[in-house]
Amino acid sequence: MMKTVLSAALMSAALVSAGTADARTIFTGANGYTIDESGRLQRFSTLIVGDDGRIEGTRSGNGDLPKGNVVDLKGKTLLPGLIDAHTHIMGLGAQMLSLDLTETESLEEAVSAIGAYAEENPDLQWITGGGWNQVIWGLDRFPNAADLDPVVADRPVMLSRVDGHAAWLNSAALKAAGITAKTEDPDGGRIERDDAGNPTGLLVDAAVGLADAKVPAPTQAQLDAQLTAALRAMAATGMTGAADMGTTPEAWATFESFAEAGKLTARIGAYGRPYASFTAIAGHEQPGWQYDDHLALSGLKLVVDGALGSRGAAMLEPYSDAPEETGLTIIDGAKLRNQMVGAASQGYQIAVHAIGDAANREALDAFTDLSDYMPAGRNRVEHAQIVSKDDLPRFAELGLIASIQPTHATSDKAMAEDRIGPQRIEGGYAWHSIAETGTRLALGSDFPVEPVNPFYGLHAAVTRQDREGMPPGGWYPEEALSPAQALAGFTAGAAYAMKLDRAAGTLTPGKWADFVIVDGDPIEGPPGDIWTIEVLETWVGGEQVYAAD
């Protein structure tokens, strides 16, 4: 759809209440949707926002309205503010302010972009960034140092794969990190090597840390710039809340600084990672929402395995396209369980990253083993991407939330079945099957692994197609969600998953007036057009934080 420009009258009326929230504002003429407290889709035409920034109510029809500033939306769609259940906020900001390879379509194009970026930034000690994907490039191997050295040889280059589970280095970076043929693979990581045992310049999962430790840490000014950029991108796409998966002490301090200054334009539930980072933050905080529900240390994120694209996902049986590999296990056994209990005993949620079927089984087994020792805390499995069909019912049995990212399926469809074959793929990206067991779903993007725009996720959830409409009819379409399920996952479900449902996620009386006005209808409009919907306005707590004009 073409971006709709707000009328002068609409903007004038909106600005009366923007920023100060000093009077009741009544939005009429809306094509309004929300999810009620029982999870059902509800429609309305009027939203009433109190002078305290909270919702007074919704109405349908043309009944009498209370006094206040009236904004006529003239049929535009109004939705609850969209909430992303799994993000990397500082990672998004860093990507926006560094070398971004997400749009490159070939190795040659990527190398050219890297060389140009290095030439434009001669003062950078390290060239960093990422977003590359060798599958999209049509490359039947991982990139290596020999690809990078001809364009940048004078300083280290370290570029993350799009999933964040692998890094591409030049020879100068390998040298700076002290990685040689004698360097052993760390637990939970792999150094790609040539036939002679020499490192090629590709590090997977825990091995990335060998080089990452040598990259200069960002300054506070750079962290502030990253968060500012990320928040702007989130507001522009209708996002009013997000779960940050992997918060460091430095990121937490930045979030808190913005919250204290009233600059946090989205509600952030932070999940610390690794355990040392979590405990460093938790030592000074208490679980729960602060700053008018703008910030919470929600829990601990633990990572059991890597990603499918880099063959780091832990599988029960070998990869179909690499019979000698079963993936990588980053944390399991007693260490996993001890850390889970350590955080849960303090009242925090547990969020466990699990991609492969072996990793998902390990996560489910750990929650089973600890069921008598951990209080019920809305614990979560992040991704739940490839699951043995025998394990699908266990999420509901254990009261776990499946935190899934619909665009992963449409991005991975070109390689996923090659990786694991036609039988195991039946338990892959199985959103409908998981929901049918009674498991609560929370939807997200994993940005910047995927684009920040939640309408891309809504589209993928409903169509099982990429944004070019492929494949016709959808990829394993029986696992698609309905439009109402998808909207619930990005609003009420995501809010529930980070214990924000008492304050946000639905447009019901008493909750914060977090909502978005858009130029299309994701419920009754053409499903294939959902990703083209443009955001006109984003409101958080009754204050406008974004306007398209």
C-alpha positions as CSV (number, residue, x, y, z in Angstrom):
1,M,0.0,0.0,0.0
2,M,1.1,3.6,-0.6
3,K,1.9,5.5,2.6
4,T,-1.0,7.6,3.6
5,V,-0.2,11.2,4.6
6,L,-2.1,12.3,7.7
7,S,-4.6,15.1,7.1
8,A,-3.9,18.5,8.6
9,A,-7.0,18.2,10.7
10,L,-6.0,14.8,12.0
11,M,-2.5,16.0,12.8
12,S,-3.8,19.1,14.5
13,A,-6.2,17.2,16.7
14,A,-3.5,14.6,17.5
15,L,-1.0,17.2,18.5
16,V,-3.3,18.7,21.1
17,S,-2.9,15.6,23.2
18,A,0.6,14.6,22.1
19,G,3.4,14.8,24.7
20,T,1.4,16.2,27.6
21,A,-1.6,13.8,27.9
22,D,-3.3,16.7,29.9
23,A,-6.9,16.0,28.6
24,R,-9.1,13.2,27.6
25,T,-8.7,12.3,23.9
26,I,-11.4,10.4,22.0
27,F,-10.5,8.6,18.8
28,T,-13.6,8.1,16.7
29,G,-14.3,6.6,13.3
30,A,-11.8,3.8,13.9
31,N,-11.6,0.4,12.3
32,G,-10.5,-0.8,15.7
33,Y,-9.3,-4.3,16.7
34,T,-8.1,-5.6,20.1
35,I,-7.8,-8.9,21.9
36,D,-10.0,-9.3,24.9
37,E,-8.8,-10.9,28.2
38,S,-9.9,-14.3,27.1
39,G,-7.9,-14.1,23.9
40,R,-10.8,-13.4,21.5
41,L,-10.7,-10.7,18.7
42,Q,-13.0,-7.7,19.4
43,R,-13.9,-4.8,17.2
44,F,-14.7,-1.2,18.1
45,S,-15.0,2.2,16.5
46,T,-14.1,4.6,19.4
47,L,-11.1,4.6,21.8
48,I,-11.3,6.8,24.9
49,V,-7.9,7.8,26.4
50,G,-7.9,9.5,29.8
51,D,-5.7,12.4,30.9
52,D,-3.5,10.0,32.8
53,G,-2.5,8.2,29.6
54,R,-4.6,5.1,30.3
55,I,-7.6,3.7,28.5
56,E,-11.0,4.6,29.7
57,G,-12.8,2.3,27.3
58,T,-13.7,1.4,23.8
59,R,-17.1,1.6,22.1
60,S,-19.0,0.6,19.0
61,G,-21.7,2.6,17.4
62,N,-22.6,6.2,17.8
63,G,-23.6,6.6,21.4
64,D,-23.0,9.6,23.6
65,L,-19.3,10.4,24.1
66,P,-17.7,12.1,27.1
67,K,-16.1,15.5,26.8
68,G,-12.6,15.7,25.4
69,N,-10.5,16.3,22.3
70,V,-12.0,14.4,19.4
71,V,-9.9,12.9,16.7
72,D,-11.8,11.4,13.7
73,L,-9.8,8.6,12.2
74,K,-12.1,8.4,9.2
75,G,-12.0,4.6,9.0
76,K,-8.3,4.1,9.6
77,T,-7.3,0.9,11.4
78,L,-6.4,1.2,15.1
79,L,-4.6,-1.7,16.8
80,P,-3.0,-2.3,20.2
81,G,0.6,-1.3,20.2
82,L,2.7,-4.2,18.8
83,I,5.0,-6.0,21.1
84,D,8.0,-8.1,19.9
85,A,8.6,-11.1,22.2
86,H,12.2,-11.6,21.2
87,T,14.6,-8.9,20.1
88,H,18.2,-7.6,20.4
89,I,17.6,-3.9,20.8
90,M,21.2,-2.7,21.1
91,G,22.1,-5.1,18.3
92,L,19.6,-3.4,16.1
93,G,21.1,0.0,16.9
94,A,24.6,-1.3,16.3
95,Q,23.6,-2.7,13.0
96,M,22.0,0.6,11.9
97,L,25.2,2.5,12.8
98,S,27.7,0.0,11.4
99,L,28.3,-2.1,8.2
100,D,25.0,-3.7,7.3
101,L,25.2,-6.6,4.8
102,T,21.6,-7.8,5.1
103,E,20.6,-6.6,1.6
104,T,23.6,-8.1,-0.2
105,E,22.7,-10.9,-2.6
106,S,26.1,-12.3,-3.4
107,L,29.6,-12.7,-2.0
108,E,31.0,-10.3,-4.5
109,E,28.4,-7.7,-3.6
110,A,29.3,-8.1,0.1
111,V,33.0,-7.9,-0.4
112,S,32.6,-4.7,-2.5
113,A,30.5,-3.2,0.3
114,I,33.1,-4.1,2.9
115,G,35.9,-2.5,0.9
116,A,33.9,0.7,0.3
117,Y,33.0,0.9,4.0
118,A,36.6,0.4,5.1
119,E,37.7,3.2,2.7
120,E,35.0,5.5,4.0
121,N,36.0,4.9,7.6
122,P,39.8,5.0,7.7
123,D,39.9,5.8,11.5
124,L,38.0,2.7,12.7
125,Q,40.3,0.3,14.5
126,W,38.1,-2.7,13.6
127,I,35.6,-3.1,10.8
128,T,32.5,-4.6,12.4
129,G,28.9,-5.2,11.4
130,G,27.1,-8.2,9.9
131,G,23.9,-9.5,8.4
132,W,25.5,-11.8,5.8
133,N,23.8,-15.0,4.8
134,Q,25.7,-17.4,2.5
135,V,22.4,-19.2,1.7
136,I,20.9,-16.1,0.1
137,W,24.2,-15.6,-1.8
138,G,23.8,-19.1,-3.3
139,L,27.2,-20.0,-1.8
140,D,27.8,-23.7,-1.1
141,R,30.4,-22.9,1.6
142,F,31.0,-20.4,4.3
143,P,32.9,-17.2,3.5
144,N,36.5,-17.1,4.7
145,A,39.5,-14.8,5.3
146,A,40.7,-15.3,1.8
147,D,37.6,-13.6,0.6
148,L,38.2,-10.6,2.8
149,D,42.0,-10.1,2.7
150,P,42.2,-8.6,-0.8
151,V,39.9,-5.7,0.2
152,V,40.9,-5.1,3.9
153,A,44.3,-6.3,5.1
154,D,45.5,-3.4,7.2
155,R,43.1,-3.9,10.2
156,P,40.8,-6.5,11.6
157,V,37.4,-7.3,10.1
158,M,34.8,-9.2,12.1
159,L,31.3,-9.6,10.6
160,S,28.4,-11.5,12.2
161,R,26.2,-13.9,10.3
162,V,22.6,-12.8,10.1
163,D,21.6,-15.1,13.0
164,G,24.4,-13.9,15.2
165,H,25.7,-17.4,15.6
166,A,28.8,-17.2,13.4
167,A,31.4,-14.6,12.5
168,W,33.5,-14.0,9.4
169,L,37.0,-12.7,10.0
170,N,39.9,-11.6,7.9
171,S,43.5,-12.7,8.6
172,A,44.2,-9.6,10.6
173,A,41.3,-10.4,13.0
174,L,42.5,-14.0,13.4
175,K,45.9,-12.7,14.3
176,A,44.5,-10.1,16.7
177,A,42.5,-12.9,18.4
178,G,45.5,-15.2,18.6
179,I,43.6,-17.9,16.6
180,T,46.0,-20.4,15.0
181,A,46.0,-24.0,13.9
182,K,46.9,-24.8,17.6
183,T,43.9,-23.1,19.0
184,E,41.4,-25.6,20.3
185,D,37.7,-25.4,19.7
186,P,36.0,-24.0,22.9
187,D,33.1,-25.9,24.5
188,G,30.0,-25.1,22.5
189,G,31.9,-23.6,19.6
190,R,33.7,-24.4,16.4
191,I,36.6,-22.9,14.5
192,E,36.2,-23.8,10.8
193,R,39.5,-25.2,9.4
194,D,41.0,-26.2,6.1
195,D,42.3,-29.6,5.3
196,A,45.6,-28.7,6.9
197,G,43.9,-27.6,10.2
198,N,44.4,-23.9,9.7
199,P,41.5,-21.6,10.7
200,T,39.7,-20.4,7.6
201,G,38.2,-17.2,9.1
202,L,34.8,-18.6,10.1
203,L,33.9,-19.0,13.8
204,V,30.7,-20.6,15.1
205,D,28.8,-20.0,18.3
206,A,31.1,-20.0,21.4
207,A,34.2,-19.6,19.2
208,V,33.0,-16.2,18.2
209,G,33.9,-15.0,21.7
210,L,37.6,-15.7,21.0
211,A,37.6,-12.7,18.7
212,D,34.8,-10.7,20.1
213,A,36.8,-10.2,23.3
214,K,39.4,-8.2,21.3
215,V,36.9,-5.8,19.7
216,P,37.0,-2.4,21.4
217,A,34.0,-1.9,23.6
218,P,31.6,0.8,22.5
219,T,31.7,4.1,24.4
220,Q,28.6,5.3,26.3
221,A,28.0,7.9,23.6
222,Q,27.9,5.0,21.1
223,L,25.6,3.0,23.2
224,D,23.3,6.0,23.6
225,A,23.3,6.5,19.8
226,Q,22.5,2.8,19.3
227,L,19.5,2.9,21.6
228,T,18.3,6.1,20.1
229,A,18.4,4.6,16.6
230,A,16.7,1.4,17.6
231,L,13.9,3.2,19.5
232,R,13.2,5.3,16.4
233,A,13.0,2.3,14.2
234,M,10.7,0.5,16.6
235,A,8.3,3.5,16.9
236,A,8.2,3.9,13.2
237,T,7.0,0.3,12.7
238,G,4.3,0.5,15.4
239,M,6.2,-1.2,18.2
240,T,5.4,-0.1,21.7
241,G,7.2,-2.9,23.6
242,A,9.9,-5.6,23.3
243,A,11.6,-8.3,25.2
244,D,15.4,-7.8,24.9
245,M,17.1,-11.2,24.9
246,G,20.7,-11.0,26.1
247,T,20.9,-7.7,28.0
248,T,24.4,-6.8,29.3
249,P,25.0,-4.6,32.3
250,E,26.1,-1.8,29.9
251,A,22.8,-2.1,27.9
252,W,20.8,-2.2,31.2
253,A,22.5,1.0,32.4
254,T,21.6,2.6,29.1
255,F,18.0,1.5,29.2
256,E,17.7,2.8,32.8
257,S,19.3,6.1,31.9
258,F,16.8,6.6,29.1
259,A,13.9,5.6,31.3
260,E,14.9,8.1,34.0
261,A,15.1,10.8,31.4
262,G,11.7,9.9,30.0
263,K,13.3,9.0,26.6
264,L,12.3,5.3,26.6
265,T,9.6,5.3,23.9
266,A,8.9,1.5,24.2
267,R,8.4,-0.8,27.1
268,I,11.4,-3.1,27.5
269,G,11.5,-6.3,29.3
270,A,15.2,-7.2,29.7
271,Y,16.5,-10.8,29.9
272,G,20.1,-10.9,31.0
273,R,22.7,-13.1,29.3
274,P,25.1,-14.7,30.1
275,Y,24.5,-15.7,33.7
276,A,27.3,-13.5,35.0
277,S,25.6,-10.5,33.3
278,F,22.3,-11.4,34.7
279,T,23.6,-11.7,38.2
280,A,25.5,-8.4,37.9
281,I,22.2,-6.6,37.0
282,A,20.0,-8.6,39.4
283,G,22.3,-7.8,42.3
284,H,21.1,-4.2,42.1
285,E,17.5,-4.7,40.9
286,Q,14.3,-6.5,41.7
287,P,12.0,-8.3,39.2
288,G,9.1,-6.3,38.0
289,W,8.2,-3.2,36.0
290,Q,9.5,0.2,36.8
291,Y,9.3,3.8,35.4
292,D,5.5,3.7,34.7
293,D,5.9,0.2,33.2
294,H,8.7,1.2,30.8
295,L,11.4,-1.1,32.0
296,A,11.8,-4.4,33.8
297,L,14.6,-6.9,34.5
298,S,12.3,-9.8,33.5
299,G,14.6,-12.8,33.6
300,L,17.5,-14.8,32.5
301,K,18.2,-16.0,29.0
302,L,20.1,-19.2,28.5
303,V,21.3,-20.6,25.2
304,V,21.3,-24.4,24.7
305,D,22.5,-24.5,21.1
306,G,23.3,-22.5,18.0
307,A,21.4,-21.8,14.7
308,L,20.3,-24.0,11.9
309,G,21.9,-21.9,9.1
310,S,25.4,-22.4,10.5
311,R,24.6,-26.0,11.5
312,G,25.0,-25.1,15.2
313,A,21.5,-26.2,16.1
314,A,21.7,-29.3,18.3
315,M,20.0,-32.2,16.5
316,L,19.1,-35.7,17.8
317,E,20.3,-37.2,14.6
318,P,23.0,-35.9,12.1
319,Y,22.3,-33.2,9.6
320,S,20.9,-34.5,6.4
321,D,23.3,-32.4,4.4
322,A,26.3,-33.0,6.7
323,P,26.1,-36.5,8.1
324,E,29.1,-36.1,10.3
325,E,27.6,-33.2,12.2
326,T,24.9,-33.0,14.9
327,G,25.3,-29.3,15.9
328,L,26.7,-27.7,19.0
329,T,25.5,-27.8,22.6
330,I,26.4,-24.5,24.4
331,I,25.0,-25.3,27.9
332,D,23.2,-28.4,29.2
333,G,23.1,-30.8,32.1
334,A,23.7,-29.6,35.6
335,K,25.1,-26.2,34.6
336,L,21.8,-25.4,32.8
337,R,19.7,-26.6,35.6
338,N,21.7,-24.8,38.3
339,Q,21.4,-21.5,36.5
340,M,17.7,-21.9,35.9
341,V,17.1,-22.5,39.6
342,G,19.4,-19.7,40.6
343,A,17.4,-17.1,38.6
344,A,13.9,-18.6,39.3
345,S,14.5,-18.7,43.0
346,Q,14.8,-14.9,42.9
347,G,11.5,-14.6,41.1
348,Y,12.8,-14.1,37.6
349,Q,11.6,-15.8,34.4
350,I,13.6,-18.3,32.5
351,A,13.9,-18.0,28.7
352,V,15.8,-20.8,27.1
353,H,17.0,-20.6,23.5
354,A,16.5,-23.9,21.7
355,I,16.6,-24.3,17.9
356,G,17.3,-28.0,17.2
357,D,15.2,-31.0,18.3
358,A,17.9,-32.1,20.7
359,A,18.1,-28.6,22.2
360,N,14.4,-28.4,22.6
361,R,14.3,-31.8,24.3
362,E,17.0,-30.7,26.7
363,A,15.1,-27.6,27.5
364,L,11.9,-29.5,28.1
365,D,13.7,-32.1,30.2
366,A,15.3,-29.4,32.3
367,F,12.0,-27.8,33.0
368,T,10.5,-31.2,33.8
369,D,13.4,-32.1,36.2
370,L,13.0,-28.8,38.0
371,S,9.2,-28.6,38.2
372,D,9.2,-29.3,41.9
373,Y,11.9,-26.7,42.6
374,M,11.0,-23.7,40.5
375,P,7.9,-21.5,41.1
376,A,5.5,-21.1,38.2
377,G,6.9,-18.1,36.5
378,R,5.7,-18.0,32.8
379,N,8.9,-19.6,31.7
380,R,9.7,-19.6,28.0
381,V,11.3,-21.5,25.2
382,E,12.8,-19.2,22.7
383,H,12.4,-20.2,19.0
384,A,11.1,-23.8,19.6
385,Q,12.1,-24.1,16.0
386,I,12.7,-27.8,15.2
387,V,10.9,-30.0,17.7
388,S,10.4,-33.8,17.7
389,K,6.7,-34.4,17.2
390,D,6.8,-36.5,20.3
391,D,7.8,-33.4,22.3
392,L,5.2,-31.0,20.9
393,P,2.6,-31.6,23.7
394,R,5.2,-31.1,26.5
395,F,5.1,-27.3,26.2
396,A,1.5,-27.1,27.3
397,E,2.0,-29.9,29.9
398,L,4.8,-27.8,31.5
399,G,2.9,-24.5,31.2
400,L,5.7,-23.1,29.0
401,I,5.3,-20.2,26.5
402,A,6.5,-20.9,23.0
403,S,8.3,-17.7,21.9
404,I,8.5,-18.0,18.1
405,Q,9.6,-15.8,15.2
406,P,7.4,-16.3,12.1
407,T,9.9,-14.6,9.6
408,H,12.5,-17.3,10.5
409,A,10.4,-19.8,8.6
410,T,10.1,-17.7,5.5
411,S,13.8,-16.8,5.7
412,D,14.9,-20.4,6.4
413,K,12.7,-22.2,3.9
414,A,15.4,-22.2,1.2
415,M,17.7,-24.3,3.4
416,A,15.8,-25.8,6.3
417,E,14.6,-29.0,4.6
418,D,18.1,-29.5,3.1
419,R,19.5,-29.4,6.7
420,I,17.1,-31.8,8.4
421,G,15.2,-33.7,5.7
422,P,11.4,-34.2,5.0
423,Q,10.5,-36.1,8.1
424,R,12.0,-33.9,10.8
425,I,10.7,-30.7,9.0
426,E,7.2,-31.8,10.1
427,G,8.1,-30.7,13.6
428,G,9.8,-27.6,12.3
429,Y,8.3,-24.1,12.6
430,A,5.1,-25.9,13.7
431,W,3.2,-23.0,15.1
432,H,-0.3,-24.3,14.5
433,S,0.6,-27.7,16.0
434,I,2.1,-26.1,19.1
435,A,-0.9,-23.8,19.5
436,E,-3.3,-26.8,19.1
437,T,-1.8,-28.4,22.2
438,G,-2.9,-25.5,24.3
439,T,0.5,-23.8,24.5
440,R,0.5,-20.0,24.7
441,L,2.3,-18.4,21.8
442,A,4.3,-15.1,21.9
443,L,5.5,-13.8,18.5
444,G,8.5,-11.8,17.7
445,S,11.2,-11.2,15.1
446,D,14.6,-11.8,16.7
447,F,15.7,-8.4,15.1
448,P,18.2,-7.6,13.8
449,V,18.4,-11.2,12.7
450,E,15.2,-10.4,10.9
451,P,13.8,-7.0,10.0
452,V,12.3,-4.9,12.8
453,N,8.9,-4.4,11.2
454,P,6.3,-6.5,13.0
455,F,4.0,-6.4,10.0
456,Y,6.5,-8.7,8.3
457,G,6.0,-11.2,11.1
458,L,2.2,-10.9,11.0
459,H,2.4,-11.6,7.2
460,A,4.7,-14.6,7.6
461,A,2.5,-16.0,10.4
462,V,-0.6,-15.9,8.3
463,T,0.7,-16.7,4.8
464,R,3.8,-18.8,5.4
465,Q,5.2,-16.9,2.4
466,D,8.0,-14.5,1.9
467,R,7.4,-10.9,0.9
468,E,7.6,-11.9,-2.8
469,G,4.6,-14.3,-2.3
470,M,6.7,-17.5,-2.4
471,P,6.0,-20.3,-2.4
472,P,2.5,-20.1,-3.9
473,G,0.0,-21.3,-1.2
474,G,2.6,-21.1,1.5
475,W,5.4,-23.2,2.9
476,Y,3.8,-26.1,4.9
477,P,0.6,-23.9,5.0
478,E,-1.1,-26.2,7.5
479,E,1.1,-24.6,10.2
480,A,-0.1,-21.1,9.4
481,L,-1.9,-19.0,12.1
482,S,-5.1,-17.1,11.6
483,P,-4.9,-13.3,11.4
484,A,-6.5,-13.1,14.9
485,Q,-3.9,-15.5,16.3
486,A,-1.1,-13.6,14.7
487,L,-2.3,-10.3,16.1
488,A,-2.8,-11.9,19.6
489,G,0.8,-13.2,19.4
490,F,2.2,-9.8,18.7
491,T,0.1,-8.0,21.4
492,A,-1.6,-9.9,24.2
493,G,0.6,-13.0,23.9
494,A,3.9,-11.1,23.9
495,A,2.7,-8.9,26.8
496,Y,1.8,-12.1,28.8
497,A,5.2,-13.6,28.0
498,M,7.0,-10.7,29.8
499,K,4.5,-10.2,32.6
500,L,3.2,-6.9,31.1
501,D,-0.3,-8.1,30.5
502,R,-1.7,-6.2,33.5
503,A,-0.6,-3.0,31.9
504,A,-0.5,-3.4,28.2
505,G,-1.2,-5.7,25.3
506,T,-4.9,-5.1,24.9
507,L,-7.0,-2.0,24.6
508,T,-9.0,-2.5,27.8
509,P,-9.9,-0.1,30.6
510,G,-7.2,0.7,33.0
511,K,-4.3,-0.3,30.8
512,W,-1.8,2.1,29.3
513,A,-3.0,3.7,26.0
514,D,-0.4,2.0,23.8
515,F,-1.8,1.8,20.3
516,V,-0.9,2.2,16.6
517,I,-2.9,3.8,13.7
518,V,-2.1,2.2,10.3
519,D,-3.2,2.5,6.7
520,G,-4.3,-1.1,6.2
521,D,-6.3,-3.9,7.8
522,P,-4.3,-7.0,8.9
523,I,-7.4,-8.9,9.9
524,E,-9.8,-8.5,6.9
525,G,-7.5,-7.1,4.3
526,P,-5.7,-9.3,1.7
527,P,-3.3,-11.5,3.7
528,G,-0.6,-11.1,1.1
529,D,-0.7,-7.3,1.7
530,I,-0.1,-7.4,5.4
531,W,3.6,-6.7,5.1
532,T,3.0,-3.5,3.1
533,I,0.9,-1.9,5.9
534,E,2.4,1.5,6.9
535,V,2.3,3.0,10.4
536,L,0.7,6.4,10.6
537,E,1.0,7.0,14.3
538,T,2.4,5.2,17.3
539,W,1.2,6.1,20.9
540,V,2.7,4.9,24.2
541,G,1.0,5.8,27.5
542,G,-1.3,8.3,25.7
543,E,1.6,10.2,24.2
544,Q,2.4,10.2,20.5
545,V,6.0,8.9,19.9
546,Y,5.8,8.7,16.1
547,A,3.9,10.3,13.2
548,A,4.4,9.4,9.6
549,D,4.2,13.1,8.5
